[in-house]
Each structure stands twice: as structure tokens, then as C-alpha cells.
């Protein structure tokens, strides 16, 4: 039974934890039962990360990643805190690194694994690549002061770029990142303003269509300038639209939300001051780099590697084109909003079954994919916020913290949706407890074992449900910019190596469900049917009965061989150029370059770059060296098509031959 509690002793562990939960969950600390789970009281995985950081700051205790699950009760959390205190700071440290401030804040620092993927994608390295990996959005403004808005926006953006160093970040051609000094030329992003206050409705419509097309298809690129593009359209009738393009190389989804909050806060008040930050993204990345030499990192790596032999393939979705042959300029978007009252009902249903809304949506997406693909066992990818609680300010820092995590899914037949959701939540929690090794790194190892350069998990699940509560509510007004109107919200995602991504987020108390996909790959009627299936399933969960019904699933666990192209079995390039020693000077020079970059002997022309320990970022650096030494080099994609010494040499010869007059 629930243990009712009276006022907590201020000096007790339980008392401080109750106050932390009260702040995060907006409940009275004195009413929190000791046996109530964080999830049942309204918590989720996003808030759990903030909880861990607050425990570290207030109680001087570092919790292990496995300590802080959404299912934990207040009593269990108090026990975990006491255990960590007793263990001290020796072998039982939760995270074996401390944040250290860099001596030179302008010095280059490495790209995170997911940043590396985006970087290589912008070099046309992957199939389904784009010139920029970015997110575009625009929304309406009403009651705008046309004489003050532009200046207020420029002032706010300048002040925010001083506060958030990554808004001044650049990426080097070698794949490192650095922050420009505030007084460096071009360091501070400046908004572009369009004045259409005297324009006709037709002119306004044409302008908005043109701006959206440009910003959707050409995103900001921090290799050549700011990673943020902000524009303001001043429209007739004291209206406007704020357009933003955000490079995924410098900021993740959490950062994009934080950017909007802080930018509009500063625009609303010339005198507003944001709380100082005692850490920046560069400090975090360089400190995190020391994890690779730690025992916890090795343990997580071994945990993942031990399971790769049994990892399924992605869902066998029927394709109408090979991803290698598709050159898409944007991803198509299907979107639906679940009304606030229905979303509230769905959250209540989740809480009553102790399942997070994110776990419920992941389960619903998996069910839809199983029906579409015709089998129940599949590998999904997921995008994770992944801000490890190394410092209390981490949640207020803009940066590209995000990573991926592979999720093997197996839906059992004859089970209710509640049963399936509970099992998926347990699987997700188990895998998330080993997140010191990113999904990008795990995917590289899986691709190496399968001897493929094709994406191993191109179907992605992303949920930011609960993020608004964790960051704080968006203001309704932004001073001279007017009131914010998200009823007409436009957005577009471009991210490499993704065939289909399902996104779930909140906007103005509503649940938003989105499919972002490369439309050229799929049969339109199948996509529409799958999205309709998802919407119908979510509605039954909000109603309640959908939880207790046996879920209709295919009989097959694994996909049956079928004629035609499917996402799980894509043809490989025939890259067999023979084994043996290098056959000419060019192959020998390539062997020498590989040896210097990879730090291992390369004696066989059939040796594979990735089997020798290479990764996609090293491909870019290797090609730069080859181009410098022999006068030409293949593209990243050509390298990946035949990643052996002989294959790369053949591509170089072809390039040099094409360059001859």
C-alpha cells in the first residue's frame, strides 16, 4: 500500500529528494509517498536526467546511469544515494570523469560520434545524404511592432551568441570544431529581415514559399559560416513570421528548443539577463573523451559487442528504389496533432500502467512497422538526448549532445498492448543503461561484422515527450516580436542515412506525430496506410481499451524471402579487386597513407579500411591526404563503395583519367 508521509526532515536524504521531485514534477514535496514511482508521479526519462544532475549538485552524490530509471520510487532512490555515499569515489563512481575547463576555449576539439556522421554526410559520403543536415522551422507572430522587431531580434541574437558559444562554432575540413572569439569577423550571427508590410497577399504567399524552399533545401553550414540562420518576415497587419535553420552539426533537438526559449526571452526584454553558464560544450566533449580509457566504457562496449551476433536487421519494408540510387533534396513530412484533452487522457493511461508515453509511442511505432513489413523481429534506431549529468548547467547549454541507440525489438504474439509496451520499456531501459558507448559506434561495429557500408538501422524513432516540462514553458509573447502563433507551424528535417523517422513531441499541450521519410524510396499508399494505422492505434490507447486488447501481429518473427527490393536486404557493391601485395606505386602509396592514419601495417591490396579500424571521419582525412599526394581522390561515397586498397586505387585511376584533357 502507499505510504502516506508527513513533512520531511529538512536534513534527511528523503527530504532533499522530495524537494527535487517536487520541483521537477510540480507537486507538493510533503505529499510524495515513499513507494510512488517517478513515472507514476509524472516523470519521464528526460526529467530523470535533470534529477540526476540535481542530486549531484545538492547531495554531492553521483548516481550510476542504472540507478536512475523512471520506475524508481523515492525510497529506492534514497537507498541508492546512501549506497553511493558509502561506496565513496572509488571503483563505484557513477561516471569516471569530471568536467574540466579547457585552458584555451578557442582551441579545436573533436566531433561527437553523431556529429561525425553528419559531417561525412555533408561530404556526400552516405547514401541518402544532403549538402546540409539541418532542421528548418517557421511560425507566426501577431501584434508585431514593425518598427522595433528587427532591432530587437538582432540585439537578442547577438546577446545569445555571447552567452552560448556554440552559436559561434565552426567546423574544420579535417572534422574538428572550434568557437570563434566574439569579436572575430562573422562570429555573431545576424538575422535577415524582409519587409513585406506593404505587399499584397499574393506577394506575401510567393515570398513565404520561396523562403521556405530555400531554407529547407539549403541549410546553414558551419564549415563555411554560422550554423544558425535566422530570418524575420514583416507582414501586413502587424503580423510576421520567424524562420530558423539550425545545423545538426552544432545543435540537437534539446538545443533547438532552448534556443527558441532564450532568443525570445531576450527579444522580449532589452534588459533580460540569462543565468551565467559555468561550462560549455567544448568542456563537455573533451572531458567525455577521457571515458574511452575507463573501465565503465569498456564494460559498456563489451556488453554491446556480446549482443551483436543476434541483432536483427531493420524492418523489411518494401522499396520502389535502392537508397543508393536516390538523390532526394528534402524529406517528406506527414503530421497529425492529438488534441490536448486526448493527449492528457493518453498520459493518464500511460501513468496508470507505469509506462512512459515515449515507451508507448515506441511500441505503437513497432507494431505498425511489423504489420507493414510482415514480421515481428527488427532493429530500430533511436535518437537520444544523452546529456550525461557531469555538471548542473549541462541542460542549459546549446550543443550537439545527441546520440543514437540501437533498439532490437521482438513483439510476441498473443500479447496485449500493455504487455508489449512493458517489455519494450524494459528493453529500452536495459540498453540505455549502457549508453557510454554511442549507437553510432555500435552501428560501425555491426557494419564491420556484416562487411557492409550500407546503413544498418535506417528506421529511426525519436521522442522528445517531456522535454518542454524539463526545459520550461515557452512564453506566449516576445515583446516587439509580438505574440507567438504555432497554429501555422512549418518544419522540415534533413538527416543522412535515414529512410524513415517517426517523431513524437509536444506543442501547445498537444501531441504531435510525424513521419519524416525519403518519399522516393517507398510506395505512397503503404506509407499513408502505415501512418493511418499509427494514428488509429494511438486513439485506442487514449480511449483506454486499446491497452488490453490482443495486438494483431504477423505470424512470422523474421521476414520471409520475397521478390523485389526490401529495406533489410540491400545489394552490396562488388568490390573484389583481388588480394595480395600492392601491384603498383599508386597502391603502395595508398597503403602508406592508410598505415600512417590507422597506425597499423597495411600489406594486402584486398585489406578493408574498416576492418583495419577505420571509421567514416578517417575516410575524409584519408581522402584529403590521397588528393594531396597523388593529385586526385575519389568521393567519400566512391571510397565506401570499394573500401579496399585496390578499390580506392581503381577509383583514383578513374578520377585521374577523367581529369586528363
C-alpha positions in Angstrom: 0.0 0.0 0.0 1.0 3.6 -0.4 2.9 5.1 2.5 1.5 8.5 3.3 4.1 10.9 4.6 4.1 14.0 6.7 6.6 16.9 6.4 10.1 15.7 5.7 13.1 16.3 7.9 15.0 19.0 6.0 18.3 17.3 6.8 17.2 13.9 5.6 18.1 12.4 2.2 14.4 11.7 1.6 13.6 15.4 2.4 16.0 16.7 -0.2 15.0 14.2 -2.8 11.3 15.0 -2.1 12.1 18.7 -2.8 13.9 17.8 -6.0 10.9 15.7 -7.2 8.6 18.5 -6.2 10.4 21.0 -8.3 10.7 18.7 -11.3 7.1 17.3 -11.2 5.3 20.4 -9.8 3.9 18.6 -6.8 4.0 19.3 -3.1 7.1 17.6 -1.7 5.3 16.7 1.6 2.6 14.7 -0.3 5.0 12.4 -2.2 4.7 8.7 -1.0 7.9 6.8 -0.5 6.6 3.9 -2.7 5.4 6.1 -5.6 7.5 5.8 -8.7 8.9 8.8 -10.5 6.9 7.7 -13.6 3.6 7.4 -11.8 4.0 11.0 -10.5 4.5 12.3 -14.0 8.3 11.8 -14.5 10.0 10.6 -17.7 13.5 9.8 -18.9 14.2 13.5 -19.8 13.3 14.7 -16.3 15.3 11.8 -14.9 18.5 13.2 -16.4 17.8 16.5 -14.7 17.0 14.7 -11.5 20.4 13.0 -11.5 22.2 16.4 -12.1 20.2 18.0 -9.2 21.1 15.1 -6.9 24.8 15.6 -7.8 24.6 19.3 -7.1 22.6 19.2 -3.8 23.7 16.0 -2.2 27.2 15.7 -3.7 26.4 12.2 -4.9 26.9 10.8 -8.4 24.3 8.3 -9.3 25.1 5.5 -11.8 23.2 5.6 -15.1 21.4 2.3 -14.0 20.4 3.9 -10.7 18.1 6.5 -12.2 15.2 4.8 -14.1 11.7 6.2 -14.5 10.3 3.3 -12.4 12.4 4.2 -9.3 10.5 5.1 -6.1 11.5 7.8 -3.7 12.5 5.2 -1.1 14.6 3.3 -3.7 16.3 6.5 -4.8 17.2 7.4 -1.2 18.7 3.9 -0.8 20.7 4.4 -4.0 22.0 7.7 -2.7 23.1 6.2 0.6 24.8 3.3 -1.2 26.8 5.7 -3.4 27.8 7.7 -0.4 29.0 4.6 1.4 30.9 3.4 -1.7 32.7 6.8 -1.9 34.5 7.9 -5.0 36.5 4.8 -5.8 35.6 1.9 -8.0 31.8 2.6 -7.7 31.9 6.1 -9.2 28.9 6.5 -11.4 30.7 8.4 -14.2 34.5 8.1 -14.1 35.1 11.7 -15.4 34.8 15.2 -14.1 34.2 18.3 -16.1 37.5 20.1 -16.7 37.5 23.6 -18.2 39.7 23.8 -21.2 42.7 26.1 -20.9 42.0 27.7 -24.3 38.3 28.0 -25.1 39.1 28.7 -28.7 41.1 25.5 -29.2 39.7 22.9 -31.6 38.0 19.9 -30.0 36.7 16.6 -31.5 33.3 16.0 -33.1 31.0 13.7 -31.2 30.1 10.4 -33.0 26.8 11.6 -34.4 28.4 14.9 -35.4 30.9 12.8 -37.4 28.1 11.1 -39.2 26.5 14.4 -40.2 30.0 15.8 -41.2 30.6 12.8 -43.5 27.0 13.1 -44.8 27.7 16.6 -45.9 30.6 15.3 -48.0 28.1 13.1 -49.8 29.6 10.2 -48.0 26.4 8.3 -47.3 23.5 7.2 -49.4 20.6 9.4 -48.5 23.0 12.3 -47.9 22.3 16.0 -48.2 24.5 19.1 -48.6 23.4 20.1 -45.1 22.0 18.2 -42.2 19.6 20.7 -40.6 16.2 21.4 -39.2 14.0 24.2 -40.6 11.0 25.8 -38.9 8.9 28.9 -39.1 5.9 30.1 -37.1 3.6 33.1 -37.0 3.8 36.4 -35.0 0.8 38.6 -34.3 0.7 42.1 -32.8 4.3 42.7 -34.0 5.9 46.1 -33.7 7.3 46.6 -37.2 9.5 49.5 -36.2 11.1 47.7 -33.3 11.0 44.0 -34.1 14.1 43.8 -36.4 16.4 45.6 -34.0 15.1 43.6 -31.0 15.8 40.4 -32.8 19.3 41.4 -33.9 20.1 42.5 -30.3 18.7 39.3 -28.8 20.6 37.1 -31.3 23.9 38.9 -30.6 23.5 38.6 -26.8 22.6 35.0 -27.1 25.7 34.3 -29.2 27.8 35.8 -26.5 26.0 33.6 -23.9 26.0 30.3 -25.9 29.5 29.8 -27.5 28.3 27.1 -30.0 26.3 29.7 -31.9 29.8 31.0 -32.9 31.1 27.5 -33.8 32.8 26.4 -37.0 33.9 23.0 -38.3 37.3 22.5 -39.9 37.8 20.5 -43.2 39.6 17.8 -41.1 36.5 17.3 -38.9 37.2 19.2 -35.7 35.2 22.0 -34.2 36.1 25.3 -32.6 34.5 28.5 -31.3 35.2 31.9 -32.7 36.0 34.8 -30.4 33.1 37.2 -30.1 35.0 39.9 -32.0 36.1 37.7 -34.9 34.7 38.6 -38.3 31.4 36.8 -38.8 31.3 35.3 -35.4 28.0 36.7 -34.3 25.0 35.5 -36.5 22.9 38.3 -37.8 19.2 37.9 -38.8 18.0 38.6 -42.3 14.8 40.8 -42.4 12.3 41.0 -45.2 9.9 43.9 -45.1 6.6 43.0 -46.8 4.3 45.2 -44.8 3.1 47.0 -47.9 2.9 43.8 -50.0 -0.2 42.1 -51.5 -1.4 38.7 -50.2 -0.2 37.1 -53.4 3.3 38.7 -52.9 3.4 37.5 -49.3 2.4 34.0 -50.2 5.1 33.8 -53.0 7.7 35.2 -50.6 7.0 32.7 -47.9 7.0 29.8 -50.4 10.4 31.0 -51.7 12.0 31.4 -48.3 10.7 28.0 -47.1 12.0 26.3 -50.2 15.4 27.9 -49.9 15.8 27.3 -46.2 14.5 23.7 -46.5 16.9 22.7 -49.2 19.9 24.8 -48.3 20.7 24.8 -44.6 23.4 26.7 -42.6 26.8 25.1 -42.9 29.3 25.7 -40.1 32.1 24.6 -42.4 31.7 27.9 -44.2 29.8 30.2 -41.8 27.3 30.3 -38.9 25.4 27.1 -38.1 22.3 29.1 -37.5 20.2 31.0 -40.0 17.6 33.4 -38.5 15.2 35.4 -40.7 12.2 37.6 -40.0 9.4 38.4 -42.4 7.5 41.5 -41.6 4.0 41.1 -42.9 0.9 43.4 -43.3 -1.4 43.9 -40.4 1.2 43.8 -37.6 2.0 40.2 -38.5 5.2 38.4 -39.1 7.0 35.0 -39.3 10.2 33.9 -37.7 12.2 31.5 -39.7 15.1 29.4 -38.3 17.5 27.0 -39.9 19.7 25.0 -37.4 22.6 22.9 -38.4 22.5 19.5 -36.7 26.3 19.8 -36.6 26.2 22.3 -33.8 22.9 21.7 -32.0 20.4 18.9 -31.2 16.7 19.0 -30.6 17.0 20.0 -27.0 19.3 22.8 -28.0 16.8 24.0 -30.7 14.1 24.3 -28.1 16.5 26.0 -25.7 17.5 28.4 -28.5 13.9 29.5 -29.1 13.2 29.9 -25.4 16.3 32.1 -24.8 16.2 34.0 -28.0 12.6 35.1 -27.5 13.2 35.9 -23.8 16.0 38.3 -24.8 13.9 39.8 -27.6 11.0 40.4 -25.2 13.1 42.5 -22.8 16.2 44.6 -23.7 17.3 44.3 -20.1 16.8 40.5 -19.7 19.9 38.6 -18.4 20.3 34.9 -18.7 21.9 33.0 -15.8 25.6 32.6 -16.5 26.9 29.2 -17.7 29.9 27.6 -15.9 30.5 25.1 -18.6 30.4 24.9 -22.4 30.0 22.2 -25.0 33.8 22.0 -25.6 34.4 21.4 -21.9 31.9 18.6 -22.0 33.2 16.9 -25.2 36.9 17.0 -24.1 36.0 15.7 -20.6 33.9 12.9 -22.1 36.7 11.9 -24.4 38.5 10.5 -21.3 35.7 7.9 -21.0 37.2 5.8 -23.7 40.1 4.8 -21.4 37.8 3.9 -18.5 36.6 0.6 -17.2 32.9 1.6 -17.4 33.3 2.5 -21.1 35.0 -0.9 -21.8 32.2 -2.7 -19.9 29.5 -1.0 -22.0 31.4 -1.7 -25.2 31.7 -5.4 -24.3 28.0 -5.5 -23.3 27.0 -4.2 -26.8 29.5 -6.3 -28.7 28.4 -9.5 -27.0 24.9 -9.0 -28.4 25.7 -8.0 -32.0 25.7 -11.6 -33.2 22.0 -11.8 -32.5 20.9 -8.4 -33.6 18.1 -8.5 -36.2 18.0 -6.5 -39.4 15.8 -3.4 -40.0 12.2 -4.0 -40.9 11.7 -5.5 -44.4 9.8 -2.6 -45.7 9.1 -2.9 -49.5 11.0 -0.3 -51.6 10.5 1.1 -55.0 14.1 2.3 -55.3 17.5 1.4 -53.9 18.6 4.1 -51.5 21.9 4.2 -53.2 20.2 5.5 -56.4 18.1 8.1 -54.7 19.2 11.8 -54.6 16.5 13.5 -52.5 16.6 17.2 -51.8 14.2 17.1 -48.8 12.4 14.6 -46.6 8.6 14.4 -46.9 6.6 15.1 -43.8 3.3 13.5 -42.6 1.9 15.1 -39.5 -1.0 14.8 -37.2 -2.0 16.5 -33.9 -3.7 14.8 -31.0 -5.9 17.3 -29.2 -4.9 18.4 -25.7 -7.7 16.6 -23.9 -6.9 13.4 -25.8 -3.2 13.7 -25.1 -3.9 14.3 -21.4 -6.1 11.1 -21.4 -3.3 9.2 -23.1 -0.7 10.3 -20.5 -3.1 9.2 -17.7 -3.5 5.8 -19.3 0.3 5.5 -19.5 0.8 6.5 -15.9 -1.8 4.1 -14.7 0.2 1.3 -16.3 3.6 2.6 -15.3 4.7 3.0 -18.9 6.2 6.2 -20.2 4.5 7.9 -23.1 7.7 7.5 -25.1 7.7 3.7 -24.5 4.0 3.6 -25.5 4.8 5.5 -28.8 7.8 3.3 -29.5 5.6 0.2 -29.1 2.9 1.7 -31.3 5.5 2.5 -34.0 7.0 -1.0 -33.8 3.5 -2.6 -34.1 2.8 -0.5 -37.2 6.2 -1.4 -38.7 5.6 -5.1 -38.0 2.3 -5.0 -39.8 3.8 -3.1 -42.7 6.9 -5.3 -43.1 5.2 -8.6 -42.3 7.4 -9.7 -39.4 7.8 -9.1 -35.7 11.6 -9.0 -35.0 13.5 -6.0 -36.2 16.2 -3.5 -35.4 15.3 0.1 -34.9 17.5 3.2 -34.3 16.6 5.9 -31.8 17.8 9.4 -31.3 18.7 10.2 -27.7 19.3 13.5 -25.9 22.2 11.9 -24.0 23.3 14.8 -21.8 25.3 13.0 -19.1 25.0 14.8 -15.8 28.6 15.9 -15.5 27.6 19.4 -14.5 24.4 21.1 -13.2 24.5 23.5 -16.2 24.6 20.9 -18.9 20.8 21.1 -19.6 21.2 24.8 -20.3 24.0 24.5 -22.8 23.5 24.6 -26.6 25.4 21.9 -28.4 25.2 18.7 -30.5 24.9 16.4 -27.5 22.6 13.9 -29.1 23.5 10.4 -30.0 21.8 7.3 -31.2 20.9 4.0 -29.6 20.1 0.7 -31.3 16.9 -1.0 -30.1 16.3 -4.6 -31.1 12.6 -5.2 -31.0 10.7 -8.6 -30.8 7.0 -8.4 -30.5 5.5 -11.5 -29.0 2.2 -12.9 -30.5 -0.9 -13.2 -28.3 0.0 -10.3 -26.0 -1.9 -7.2 -25.1 -0.5 -3.8 -26.0 0.2 -3.1 -22.3 2.3 -6.3 -22.1 4.2 -5.3 -25.2 4.8 -1.8 -24.0 6.1 -3.0 -20.7 8.5 -5.4 -22.4 9.8 -2.7 -24.7 10.2 -0.3 -21.8 12.3 -2.9 -20.0 14.4 -3.5 -23.1 14.9 0.2 -23.7 15.9 0.8 -20.0 18.4 -2.1 -20.1 20.0 -0.7 -23.3 20.0 2.9 -22.1 22.0 1.8 -19.0 24.9 1.1 -21.3 25.0 4.4 -23.2 28.6 5.3 -22.6 29.1 3.8 -26.0 27.0 5.6 -28.6 24.8 3.9 -31.1 26.9 5.4 -33.8 29.9 3.4 -32.5 27.8 0.2 -32.1 26.5 0.6 -35.7 30.0 0.9 -37.0 31.0 -2.3 -35.3 27.8 -4.1 -36.6 28.5 -2.8 -40.2 32.1 -4.1 -39.9 31.0 -7.5 -38.8 28.4 -7.7 -41.6 31.0 -6.3 -44.1 28.7 -3.6 -45.3 28.9 0.1 -45.8 25.2 0.4 -46.1 23.1 1.8 -43.2 22.4 -0.9 -40.6 19.5 0.8 -38.9 17.8 3.4 -41.2 14.5 3.4 -39.4 14.5 5.8 -36.5 12.3 6.6 -33.5 12.6 9.9 -31.8 10.6 11.1 -28.8 11.1 14.4 -27.0 7.9 14.0 -24.9 8.6 15.7 -21.6 11.3 18.0 -22.9 9.1 21.1 -22.7 8.5 20.4 -19.0 12.2 19.8 -18.4 13.3 23.0 -20.2 10.4 25.2 -19.1 7.3 26.5 -20.8 7.6 28.7 -23.9 6.5 32.3 -23.3 3.4 33.4 -25.2 4.8 36.8 -26.2 8.2 38.1 -27.3 7.8 41.9 -26.8 8.3 43.8 -30.1 8.1 40.5 -32.0 4.5 40.1 -30.7 2.6 37.0 -29.7 3.7 33.6 -30.8 1.3 31.7 -33.1 2.1 28.0 -33.6 -1.2 27.2 -35.2 0.5 27.5 -38.6 3.8 25.9 -37.9 6.0 24.7 -40.8 9.0 22.4 -40.3 11.4 20.2 -42.3 14.1 17.8 -41.3 17.1 16.6 -43.3 19.3 14.0 -41.8 21.6 11.5 -43.6 21.3 7.7 -43.6 17.6 7.8 -42.5 14.9 6.3 -44.7 12.1 6.8 -42.2 11.9 8.6 -38.9 8.9 8.7 -36.6 9.0 11.8 -34.3 6.8 12.4 -31.3 6.8 15.8 -29.5 4.5 18.2 -27.7 3.3 21.6 -28.9 0.9 23.8 -27.1 -0.4 20.9 -24.9 -1.0 18.7 -27.9 0.8 15.5 -29.0 2.3 15.8 -32.5 3.1 12.6 -34.5 5.3 13.0 -37.5 6.7 10.7 -40.2 9.8 12.2 -41.9 10.8 10.0 -44.8 12.6 9.8 -48.2 9.4 9.6 -50.2 11.3 8.3 -53.3 12.0 5.0 -51.5 8.5 3.9 -50.5 5.2 3.1 -52.1 3.0 6.1 -51.2 -0.1 4.1 -50.4 1.8 1.9 -48.0 3.2 5.0 -46.2 -0.2 6.5 -45.9 -1.7 3.3 -44.6 1.1 2.9 -42.0 0.6 6.5 -40.8 -3.2 6.0 -40.6 -2.6 2.7 -38.6 -0.4 4.6 -36.2 -3.0 7.3 -35.6 -5.8 4.8 -35.1 -3.7 2.8 -32.6 -2.8 6.0 -30.6 -6.5 6.9 -30.4 -7.4 3.5 -29.0 -4.7 4.0 -26.3 -6.1 7.4 -25.4 -9.6 5.8 -25.1 -8.2 3.0 -22.8 -9.5 -0.3 -24.3 -6.5 -0.5 -26.8 -4.2 -1.3 -23.9 -5.9 -4.6 -23.0 -6.6 -5.9 -26.5 -4.5 -8.7 -28.0 -2.4 -6.9 -30.7 -2.9 -8.2 -34.2 0.6 -9.1 -35.4 2.1 -11.1 -38.3 2.9 -14.8 -37.6 6.5 -14.6 -38.9 9.2 -13.5 -36.5 11.7 -12.9 -39.2 11.0 -11.7 -42.7 10.2 -14.3 -45.4 12.1 -14.0 -48.7 10.0 -12.1 -51.1 10.6 -10.9 -54.7 11.6 -7.3 -55.0 13.7 -4.9 -53.0 13.3 -4.5 -49.2 15.0 -2.3 -46.7 16.5 -5.2 -44.7 18.4 -6.8 -47.7 20.1 -4.2 -49.9 22.6 -5.3 -52.5 26.3 -4.7 -51.9 28.8 -3.4 -54.4 31.1 -5.9 -55.9 34.4 -4.6 -54.6 36.5 -7.7 -55.1 39.7 -6.4 -56.7 41.8 -9.4 -55.5 44.2 -9.9 -52.6 48.0 -9.9 -52.5 50.7 -7.2 -52.3 50.2 -3.8 -54.0 50.5 -4.1 -57.7 51.9 -0.7 -58.5 53.2 2.5 -57.0 49.8 4.0 -56.5 48.6 1.1 -54.4 51.8 1.3 -52.4 51.3 5.0 -51.7 47.7 4.3 -50.6 49.0 1.6 -48.3 51.4 4.0 -46.8 48.7 6.7 -46.2 46.5 4.1 -44.5 49.3 2.9 -42.3 50.0 6.5 -41.1 46.4 7.3 -40.5 45.3 4.0 -39.0 48.5 3.1 -37.2 48.6 -0.5 -38.4 50.6 -2.3 -41.1 48.8 -2.5 -44.5 50.4 -5.1 -46.7 47.4 -6.5 -48.7 45.7 -4.7 -51.5 42.5 -6.5 -50.5 42.6 -5.1 -47.0 39.4 -3.3 -45.9 39.7 0.1 -44.4 37.0 -0.5 -41.8 38.3 -4.0 -40.9 41.7 -2.3 -40.1 40.0 0.1 -37.6 39.0 3.0 -39.8 35.8 5.0 -39.5 33.9 7.5 -41.6 35.7 10.5 -40.3 39.1 9.0 -41.0 37.8 8.3 -44.6 37.5 12.1 -45.1 41.0 12.7 -43.7 42.4 9.8 -45.8 41.0 11.2 -49.0 42.4 14.6 -48.3 45.9 13.0 -47.9 45.5 11.0 -51.1 44.4 14.0 -53.1 47.4 16.0 -51.8 49.9 13.2 -52.6 48.7 11.8 -55.9 46.8 14.8 -57.3 43.3 13.3 -57.2 41.0 11.3 -55.0 37.5 9.7 -55.2 34.5 11.0 -53.4 33.6 9.6 -50.0 30.8 7.7 -51.5 33.1 6.1 -54.1 35.5 5.2 -51.3 32.7 3.5 -49.3 31.6 1.5 -52.4 35.0 -0.2 -52.5 36.9 0.4 -49.3 40.0 -1.7 -50.0 43.4 -0.5 -51.2 42.7 -1.9 -54.6 39.2 -0.5 -54.8 40.4 3.0 -53.8 43.3 2.8 -56.2 40.9 1.9 -59.0 38.7 4.9 -58.1 41.7 7.2 -58.1 42.8 6.0 -61.5 39.3 6.7 -62.9 39.3 10.2 -61.4 42.8 11.0 -62.9 41.8 9.6 -66.2 38.6 11.7 -66.3 40.7 14.8 -65.4 43.0 14.4 -68.4 42.2 16.7 -71.4 
